[in-house]
Amino acid sequence: MNLLQCSLLLTSNFSDDPLFRYSFQGTDQQRHRGMEAYFNAALDYCLTEGEVILAPGNAGVLAWIPGTVFPPHIDPFKMTGQPAYVLKAWERFNTHEQTPEALISQFAKNFAYIWLLAVDFSVRGRGYGKWLLDSCTEQAREAGLQEIWLSSENENSLGFYEKAGFTVAASAEAASGLTT
């Protein structure tokens, strides 16, 4: 799976996510263009600073970074040439992200941060998400990291993460009005 395919999988999976619905507004075409640009930049950052893990058969993707480069920063150059609606979406997204980033920065020590995780809808429930989380855990341990953190505004995802051993460490309402 190449970067574009990963970005398209992420866009498809996050299209109805509460945070991405809030941040990336407009027509479906505008929303998807903005999300694809965001995911391309985020994946590029993870390739440079962390890791991108692909599930067997390209069934899913997980991107993580070590806490030493947290919070993640997308190179402003990546935004060059983007239409105004994409820039506005990124601004809404980044304003929201200040809340979970502050919580994680306050509590996390010697950690990996899972920035992106998606499994193709057609193969959900077959263990690929767990495989990605286990692979991330193994890579983080090999890197000498002791904790793994993530943030989610999607209540539908909480059961999956709890079943995988995660616990809710902190929760707050962000500027978006969403609980993270």
Backbone as a ProteinNet text record, in pm:
[ID]
protein_1_A
[PRIMARY]
MNLLQCSLLLTSNFSDDPLFRYSFQGTDQQRHRGMEAYFNAALDYCLTEGEVILAPGNAGVLAWIPGTVFPPHIDPFKMTGQPAYVLKAWERFNTHEQTPEALISQFAKNFAYIWLLAVDFSVRGRGYGKWLLDSCTEQAREAGLQEIWLSSENENSLGFYEKAGFTVAASAEAASGLTT
[TERTIARY]
86.3	0	90.5	64.2	144.1	76.2	142.8	93.6	-47	-72.1	-204	-310.5	-281.4	-378	-406.4	-302.1	-321.1	-410.1	-383.6	-462.1	-608.7	-633.1	-770.2	-841.7	-770.5	-828.9	-864.8	-774.2	-800.3	-918.1	-921.7	-1031.9	-1165.1	-1169.5	-1291.5	-1334	-1238.5	-1269.6	-1307.2	-1250.7	-1275.5	-1381.2	-1439.8	-1535.8	-1653.3	-1697.9	-1810.1	-1767.2	-1638.1	-1586.5	-1627.8	-1672	-1719.3	-1617.6	-1491.9	-1391.3	-1371.4	-1367.5	-1345.9	-1470	-1588.6	-1711.9	-1710.8	-1666.7	-1659.1	-1554.1	-1437.5	-1325	-1336.8	-1369	-1369	-1513	-1552.4	-1689.5	-1696.4	-1817.9	-1837.8	-1896.1	-1880.7	-1930.2	-1845.8	-1895.8	-1817.9	-1683	-1681.8	-1556.4	-1458.5	-1506.3	-1420.5	-1370.9	-1460.1	-1421.8	-1313.9	-1335.5	-1240.1	-1106.5	-1109.4	-982.6	-903.5	-971.9	-905.1	-852	-931.6	-888.5	-770.3	-775.1	-663.7	-535.1	-543.7	-425	-372.8	-463.3	-423.9	-356.1	-419.6	-363.4	-229.8	-215.8	-86.2	23.1	-6.7	92.5	120.8	16.5	35	116	86	160.9	306.8	328.7	465.3	542.6	477.8	540.9	576.8	483.1	508.4	618.7	626.4	734	869.9	873.4	998	1033.7	935.6	960.7	924	841.5	792.9	785.8	670.8	651.4	512.3	501.7	373.9	370.4	268	254.4	135.9	157.6	50.6	8.6	-120.6	-172	-150.8	-146.4	-132.8	-240.6	-201.1	-294.8	-342	-268.1	-304.8	-445.6	-481.5	-615.5	-632.2	-521.2	-530.9	-396.9	-399.2	-278.4	-281.5	-165.5	-148.2	-21.9	-31.5	84.4	105.8	230.5	261.3	392.6	406.5	529.3	571.9	701.6	745.8	710.8	697.9	663.7	764.4	885.9	988.7	956	866.3	825.5	676	621.8	481.9	473	375.3	267.9	318.3	251.2	294.9	272.9	360.1	350	360.8	261.8	265.1	338.9	433	513.2	420.9	427.7	342	357.6	473.9	495	394.9	351.3	254.3	120	96.5	-30.3	-26.6	92.3	106.5	20.6	-55	-136.5	-271.5	-300.2	-430.2	-537.1	-657.8	-765.3	-801	-865.5	-899.6	-982.8	-1075.2	-1159.5	-1076.7	-968.2	-880.5	-803.4	-751.1	-676.9	-766.7	-892.2	-986.8	-1015.6	-1027	-1050.8	-933.3	-812.2	-693.5	-687.9	-729.5	-731.3	-829.8	-950.8	-1049.1	-994.1	-934.1	-879.4	-769.6	-676.7	-565.1	-611.6	-713.4	-768	-826.1	-899.6	-953.8	-842.2	-741.1	-635.3	-554.1	-561	-487.4	-530.4	-658.3	-706.4	-649.5	-666.1	-607.2	-454.4	-391.5	-245.2	-200	-273	-237.8	-257.5	-366.2	-390.3	-279.9	-247.1	-143.6	-9.7	23.4	150.7	159.8	45.7	42.6	66.6	12.4	13.5	111.9	143.8	223.4	372.5	437.5	582.1	642.1	750.6	821.7	723.1	658.5	543.9	551.5	466.5	436.9	295.6	272.1	141.2	88.1	-24.4	-89.7	-168.8	-123.1	-186.4	-301.4	-280.6	-380.6	-395.7	-518.4	-546.5	-674.8	-667.8	-786.4	-774.3	-886.6	-897	-1007.6	-981.2	-1079	-1211.1	-1320.3	-1452.4	-1481	-1431.8	-1464.4	-1401.2	-1302.3	-1234.7	-1237.4	-1321.4	-1331.2	-1382.9	-1336.7	-1378.6	-1295.6	-1191.3	-1107.3	-970.2	-952.9	-829.8	-721.1	-745.6	-641.7	-612.3	-714.7	-692.1	-607.6	-638.9	-560.9	-417.9	-402.6	-269.5	-188.3	-252.2	-183.5	-143	-234.2	-201.3	-88.8	-93.2	13.3	147.5	146.3	269.9	325.8	236.6	278.5	339.4	273.9	324.5	464.1	482.3	613.4	719.7	687	782.6	814.2	713.4	734.6	825.1	800.9	886.8	1030.8	1046.7	1181.5	1251.8	1173.9	1228.8	1250.3	1219	1238.3	1126.4	1011.5	897.9	811.2	753	680.9	529.7	480.7	336.7	295.2	167.5	110.4	-15.4	-22.8	-135.5	-200.8	-328.1	-401.9	-516	-578	-699	-807.4	-931	-1044	-1164.8	-1237.3	-1363	-1480.5	-1451.2	-1553	-1586.8	-1701.9	-1743.1	-1755.2	-1781.5	-1793.2	-1660.3	-1549.3	-1417.5	-1372.6	-1434.3	-1386.9	-1386.8	-1489.9	-1495.9	-1380.5	-1346	-1232.7	-1103.8	-1080.2	-956.9	-955.2	-1068.1	-1074	-1049.8	-1106.6	-1085.8	-937.7	-868.4	-725.4	-637.3	-698	-621.3	-601.6	-654.6	-643.3	-746.6	-715.5	-810.2	-821.4	-933.6	-950.8	-872.3	-768.8	-682.2	-727.3	-790.1	-835.2	-940.9	-1026.1	-1131.7	-1162.1	-1190.5	-1223.7	-1302.1	-1374.7	-1442.3	-1347.4	-1331.3	-1241.4	-1316	-1242.3	-1301.2	-1407.7	-1397.5	-1494.2	-1629.6	-1633.2	-1752.8	-1757	-1658.8	-1649.4	-1571.4	-1608	-1534.2	-1422.9	-1303.3	-1187.9	-1135.7
-116.9	0	122.6	214.6	336.9	446.1	560.2	670.8	714.5	722.4	763.2	662.2	533.2	430.9	437.8	460.4	476.4	595.9	706.3	827.5	805.4	733.6	706	614.5	514.3	426.8	507.4	593.8	677.3	771.3	832.8	923.3	850	732	652.6	617.7	577.5	535.2	651.1	767.6	881.1	977.6	945.9	1036.5	1071.3	975.5	1000.8	1018.9	1026.2	1048.1	1187.6	1201.1	1331.9	1445.8	1420.6	1526.6	1567.6	1471.7	1505.1	1566.1	1529.4	1596.1	1742.4	1768.2	1905	1985.9	1928	2002.2	2022.4	1916.7	1920.4	1931.7	2055.7	2086.5	2115.4	2128.6	2158	2038.5	2036.9	1925.3	1801.8	1683.9	1561.9	1571.4	1628.4	1642.6	1733.6	1844.1	1934.2	1867	1799.5	1730.4	1626.8	1546.9	1441	1497.1	1605.1	1665.7	1714.6	1781.1	1830	1717.4	1612.2	1498.7	1426.4	1408.1	1342.8	1422.5	1554.1	1638.5	1625.5	1625.5	1611.2	1475.4	1368.6	1235.5	1216.5	1271	1263.4	1329.3	1447	1519.4	1445.5	1391.5	1318.5	1191	1116.9	995	1026.9	1134.2	1175.9	1206.9	1274.8	1306	1177.2	1083	956.7	875.6	880.4	810.4	869.2	999.1	1068.2	1053.7	1068.9	1076.7	951.5	867.2	749.1	628.7	565.1	442.9	440.7	377	346.7	195.7	132.2	-13	-48.6	-141.9	-190	-328.9	-352.2	-484.6	-579	-708.2	-805.5	-783.4	-797.1	-778.3	-635.3	-540.4	-398.4	-374	-453.6	-444.6	-324.6	-261.4	-148.1	-79.9	31.4	110.4	170.6	176.7	244.1	328.3	454.3	544.4	597.7	591	636.5	713.4	793.4	870.2	855.4	869.6	868.3	1001.1	995.8	1115.6	1227.7	1195.2	1299	1396.2	1358.6	1448.5	1480.9	1466	1497.7	1634.6	1716.7	1691.9	1699.6	1627	1625.4	1761	1791.9	1918.1	1890.7	1935.6	1921	2041	2012.2	2114.9	2212.6	2342	2439.9	2437	2392.6	2382.4	2286.3	2185.7	2087.5	2153.9	2270	2339.3	2434.8	2456.9	2547.2	2500.4	2591.2	2560	2497.9	2475.2	2419.2	2528.7	2493	2593.1	2641.8	2756.2	2819.5	2727.7	2650.3	2563.6	2454.1	2409.7	2310.5	2375.4	2494.7	2564.8	2591.9	2629.4	2654.8	2525.4	2415	2285.8	2249	2266.7	2235.1	2324	2450.1	2542.2	2492.9	2451.9	2398.6	2272.8	2184.8	2060.2	2088.2	2175.2	2205.8	2273.8	2358.8	2421.8	2315.4	2222	2112.3	2031	1996.6	1906.3	1963	2091.9	2150.1	2088.4	2050.2	1992.2	1852.5	1756.5	1624.5	1628.5	1712.8	1723.6	1773.1	1868.6	1919.1	1810.6	1734.3	1626.4	1520.9	1479.6	1377.3	1430.7	1552.2	1611.2	1617.9	1639.4	1650.4	1515.3	1407.8	1279	1176	1180.8	1075.3	1093.2	980.2	978.1	864.4	890.4	787.2	705	769.6	710.5	714.3	630.8	634.3	690.5	764.7	822.2	765.6	696.4	646.3	761.8	806.6	920.7	876	767	721.5	570.9	524.4	381.3	361.3	277.7	246.6	105.3	36.5	-95.2	-87.8	-144.1	-144.7	-202.3	-135.8	-178.8	-324.2	-370	-504.5	-616.7	-583.4	-688	-659.6	-570.1	-541.5	-663.6	-676.7	-789.1	-915.1	-905.1	-1022.1	-1015.6	-919.9	-914.3	-823	-753.5	-666.5	-546	-489.2	-376.4	-417.7	-531.6	-584.7	-613.9	-671.4	-699.7	-570.3	-463.9	-334.7	-280.5	-286.9	-239.1	-322.1	-453.8	-539.8	-508.1	-485.2	-451	-317.9	-222.1	-91.8	-108	-187.4	-210.9	-271.5	-368	-432.7	-332.6	-251.6	-151.7	-48.4	-6.3	92.8	36.2	-87.2	-151.1	-161.1	-201.4	-211.2	-75.6	31.4	167.6	216.3	133.2	170	252.7	256.4	334.8	247.7	309.1	232.7	247.8	351	375.5	399	372.5	404.6	486.7	600.9	692.8	716.1	753	796.8	883.4	952.2	1027.6	989.5	994.9	962.4	1044.1	1090.4	1160.5	1072.5	954.4	863.8	759.2	775.7	684.6	541	522.9	388.6	313.7	384.9	321.6	280.1	334.5	310.7	163	89.7	-52.5	-130.3	-98.7	-164.1	-139.6	-13.8	19	-42.8	-40.4	-101.5	-251.6	-317.3	-461.5	-490.6	-396.8	-412.8	-376.5	-334.4	-305.9	-159.6	-70.4	72.5	112.9	217.9	275.3	424.2	483.1	627.6	691.8	765.5	828.1	970.1	1035	1172.4	1202.3	1296.9	1335.5	1483	1552.6	1695.2	1738.4	1845.7	1902.5	2000.1	1980.1	2064.4	2185.9	2276.9	2398.4	2365.8	2249	2205.3	2171.2	2152.6	2105.3	1954.8	1887.3	1741.3	1701.1	1587.3	1533.2	1446	1468.2	1390.3	1307.7
0	0	0	-88.9	-91.8	-8.9	-1.9	79.9	38.3	-90.8	-139.5	-97.5	-110	-69.4	80.5	159.8	304.4	332.9	264.6	283.8	247	138.5	96.3	195.5	248.8	351.1	475.9	518.4	636.1	611.1	493.5	460.6	464	407.4	407.8	550.2	633	769.6	860.8	839.3	928	874.4	761.5	698.6	789.9	871.2	962	1107.2	1131.5	1266.1	1313.8	1438.4	1486.7	1469.5	1499.9	1486.8	1341.4	1252.2	1111.2	1048.7	1097.2	1051.2	1094.4	1217	1268.5	1191.7	1173	1115.6	965.4	894.5	748.1	699.2	672.8	634.7	485.4	434.8	293	220.8	89.8	10.5	41.2	4.4	24.7	-45.6	-165.8	-240.1	-164.2	-110.4	-33.2	93.8	163.6	287.4	258	155.7	124.5	77.1	0.7	-41.7	79.4	171.2	291.4	377.6	393.3	474.5	409.5	278.7	209.6	226.6	215.1	233	376.3	472.8	612.7	635.6	589.6	612.8	541	421.1	351.9	434.8	487.4	568.3	699.5	763.1	888.8	867.1	761.7	731.6	699.5	626.8	594.7	723	816.2	945.2	1020	1021.8	1091.9	1024.5	893.6	823.8	859.7	882.1	915.9	1063.3	1151.4	1295.5	1374.8	1317	1389.5	1298.9	1298.5	1220.8	1159.3	1044.3	981.8	963.6	1019	1015.6	926.4	835.4	748.8	793.8	799.2	834.2	716.5	743	634.2	527.8	404.3	294.8	278.4	336.9	331.6	386.7	487.3	545.4	637.4	677.7	768.6	783.5	854.7	876.2	1016.5	1077.9	1206.7	1195.5	1237	1235.3	1376	1423.3	1558.6	1559.8	1665.7	1686.7	1832.3	1859.1	1999.1	2066.7	2197.4	2274	2261.1	2220	2204.2	2091.9	2000	1891.2	1899.5	2020.3	2046.6	2112	2079.8	1985	1841	1752.8	1612.2	1546.2	1454.7	1380.4	1231.8	1159.3	1014.4	956.8	871.4	806	732.1	763.4	694.9	542.9	495.2	351	287.7	363.7	312.9	284.3	343.9	326.1	207	151.4	38.6	-78.3	-133.8	-250.3	-218.6	-90.9	-55.1	-62.9	-104.7	-109.2	30.9	37.1	164.9	254.5	196.5	280.4	347.7	284.1	346.3	460.6	438.4	543.7	664.4	639.1	747.5	824.9	753.7	818.9	908.7	858.2	937.6	1061	1046.4	1160.9	1267.2	1225.3	1320.5	1387.3	1307.8	1359.8	1462.5	1428.5	1518.7	1646.8	1638.1	1758.3	1850.7	1792.9	1874	1938.6	1861.7	1907.9	2025	2049.5	2162.2	2294.8	2306.3	2431.9	2456.2	2363.6	2391.9	2400.4	2321.4	2327.8	2464.8	2521.9	2655.4	2760.8	2750.6	2846.1	2839	2718.3	2701.6	2750.6	2715.4	2759.5	2911.7	2975.8	3121.9	3190	3134.7	3203.4	3148	3021.7	2959.2	2986.1	3005.6	3027.6	2945.4	2874.4	2798.3	2715	2618.5	2551.3	2399.2	2339.9	2197.1	2183.9	2076.9	2051.2	1920.9	1928.7	1807.6	1747.9	1633.1	1568.5	1478.1	1405.9	1309.5	1315.6	1308.8	1302.7	1223.6	1121.1	1040.9	986.8	983.9	922.5	818.5	702.3	593.9	643.9	608.3	653.1	617.2	503	454.2	536.4	620.5	698.9	849.6	892.2	1035.5	1110	1234	1315.8	1293.7	1213.8	1183.8	1252.1	1342.4	1420.3	1366.2	1257.5	1200.7	1290.3	1351	1442	1561	1618.9	1731.3	1686	1567.4	1513.9	1501.5	1451.7	1438.5	1575.4	1672.9	1808	1870.1	1852.9	1906	1839.6	1709.7	1638.2	1686.6	1709.9	1762	1901.3	1984.8	2120.7	2115.7	2028.6	2015.2	1968.5	1868.1	1819.6	1926.9	2001	2107.2	2216.6	2254.6	2356	2306.1	2180.5	2122.7	2122.7	2113.7	2116.4	2259.7	2358.8	2498.8	2558.6	2491	2539.4	2630.3	2732.9	2833.7	2828.5	2762.6	2756.5	2611.9	2586.3	2455	2480	2413.2	2428.6	2293.2	2298.3	2180.1	2228	2136.4	2171.1	2071.7	2118.4	2031.6	2074.9	1978.5	2003.9	1962.3	1914.3	1864.1	1970	2032.3	2138.9	2089.7	1960.3	1904.3	1906.6	1918.1	1918.3	2058.1	2160.2	2297	2335	2298.3	2330.7	2269.9	2146.1	2080.5	2157.9	2195.5	2267.4	2407.4	2475.9	2609.4	2601.6	2502	2483.2	2456.3	2394.3	2364.5	2484	2595.5	2716.2	2749.1	2668.4	2696.3	2800.9	2874.9	2969.7	2942.5	2979.8	2965.9	3079.8	3043.7	3144	3176.5	3080.4	3100.7	2995.8	3027.5	2935.2	2957.9	2851.1	2861.5	2738.4	2751.5	2636.3	2568.1	2438.4	2359.2	2304.9	2244.2	2186.7	2081.8	2022.2	1920.4	1980.8	2113.6	2180	2192.3	2131.1	2139.8	2264.8	2320.2	2433.8	2380.5	2431.5	2388.4	2503.3
[MASK]
++++++++++++++++++++++++++++++++++++++++++++++++++++++++++++++++++++++++++++++++++++++++++++++++++++++++++++++++++++++++++++++++++++++++++++++++++++++++++++++++++++++++++++++++++++

